[in-house]
Each structure stands twice: as C-alpha cells, then as structure tokens.
Amino acid sequence: MKIVRFTLDEDLIAEIDRAAAVSATARSAFVRDALANAIAKHDEAQHRRGYEAAPEIQNEFSIWATRAGVAEMKFVGVDVRNGTT
C-alpha cells in the first residue's frame, strides 16, 4: 500500500471516526472501504448509463443461448431500461 495525504474538513473527520468506531474499524481501513465502494458504485452507474444509451436489441444474445443449449436466456437483476427487477 501507498501512504496518501489529503485534506478533509474537521466535521467529516469526526463523522469518519464515529462510523469507524461503530464498525470496529481503523480510520484508514474505513476510508479505504468507503472509497472502494464509491468507485464500484460509480463504475456501476457508468455501465448502467452505457446500457441505457445503447440497450441490447431483442435476441441480441440468442446465439449464445443456442450454443449453450439454453432455450431462453433470462437475466437476473435490474432492467436498465425501466429500472425494474
């Protein structure tokens, strides 16, 4: 790991310290986890926007289903076109 220095306001530091204490985590570990989660959320949002901008067309992946021997492909998760599950 690399040591990084940055500036945070005192109120935010106090909030981080409270949250870290509640989760029995060191401040640096808490901040690392929070940043990793924020990056993952950001990446997921970018992927979602990409699929919203260029959604898959009907039967776009049917060749893969045929090759896999699956009669119908069903995708688990959120339908990015309308936000439903």
BELDA-V93195 format. One record per residue. N is the residue number from 1. RES is the residue in three letters. PHI is phi in radians with two decimals (NA if undefined). PSI is psi in whole degrees, -180 to 180 (none if undefined). OMEGA is omega in radians with two decimals (999 if undefined). Layout:
# BELDA-V93195
n	res	phi	psi	omega
N	RES	PHI	PSI	OMEGA
N	RES	PHI	PSI	OMEGA
This chain:
# BELDA-V93195
n	res	phi	psi	omega
1	MET	NA	158	3.14
2	LYS	-2.01	141	3.08
3	ILE	-1.42	131	-3.14
4	VAL	-2.19	136	3.10
5	ARG	-1.94	133	3.05
6	PHE	-2.64	166	-3.05
7	THR	-1.78	133	3.06
8	LEU	-2.25	149	3.10
9	ASP	-1.35	156	-3.02
10	GLU	-1.02	-39	-3.13
11	ASP	-1.12	-40	3.12
12	LEU	-1.16	-41	3.10
13	ILE	-1.05	-42	3.13
14	ALA	-1.10	-41	3.11
15	GLU	-1.13	-43	3.10
16	ILE	-1.07	-45	-3.13
17	ASP	-1.11	-39	3.10
18	ARG	-1.12	-48	-3.11
19	ALA	-1.12	-40	3.12
20	ALA	-1.12	-41	3.14
21	ALA	-1.13	-43	3.13
22	VAL	-1.08	-38	-3.13
23	SER	-1.59	7	3.14
24	ALA	0.91	47	-3.10
25	THR	-2.20	147	3.05
26	ALA	-1.20	153	-3.13
27	ARG	-0.94	-48	-3.09
28	SER	-1.13	-39	3.10
29	ALA	-1.16	-40	3.12
30	PHE	-1.09	-46	-3.14
31	VAL	-1.14	-41	3.09
32	ARG	-1.02	-48	3.14
33	ASP	-1.11	-42	-3.14
34	ALA	-1.10	-42	3.12
35	LEU	-1.17	-42	3.11
36	ALA	-1.08	-42	3.11
37	ASN	-1.14	-39	3.12
38	ALA	-1.13	-40	3.12
39	ILE	-1.15	-43	3.11
40	ALA	-1.07	-43	3.12
41	LYS	-1.12	-41	3.12
42	HIS	-1.11	-46	3.13
43	ASP	-1.08	-42	3.12
44	GLU	-1.09	-41	3.11
45	ALA	-1.12	-39	3.10
46	GLN	-1.13	-42	3.10
47	HIS	-1.10	-42	3.13
48	ARG	-1.06	-45	3.13
49	ARG	-1.08	-38	3.11
50	GLY	-1.09	-44	3.12
51	TYR	-1.23	-31	3.07
52	GLU	-1.19	-38	-3.14
53	ALA	-1.28	-33	-3.12
54	ALA	-2.42	73	-3.11
55	PRO	-1.14	157	3.12
56	GLU	-1.18	148	3.12
57	ILE	-1.58	160	-3.13
58	GLN	-0.96	134	3.11
59	ASN	1.10	19	-3.13
60	GLU	-1.03	-34	-3.07
61	PHE	-1.87	12	-3.07
62	SER	-1.12	-30	3.11
63	ILE	-1.08	-36	3.13
64	TRP	-1.23	-36	3.11
65	ALA	-1.14	-41	3.13
66	THR	-1.10	-46	-3.14
67	ARG	-1.13	-32	-3.13
68	ALA	-1.48	-7	-3.14
69	GLY	1.34	24	3.14
70	VAL	-1.78	130	-3.11
71	ALA	-1.19	-39	-3.11
72	GLU	-2.54	133	3.12
73	MET	-1.61	132	3.07
74	LYS	-2.12	135	-3.12
75	PHE	-1.85	134	-3.14
76	VAL	-1.65	137	3.07
77	GLY	2.25	-156	-3.06
78	VAL	-1.59	133	3.03
79	ASP	-1.35	108	-3.05
80	VAL	-1.14	-16	-3.13
81	ARG	-1.35	-32	-3.12
82	ASN	-2.34	5	3.05
83	GLY	1.32	12	3.14
84	THR	-1.66	168	3.12
85	THR	-1.81	none	999
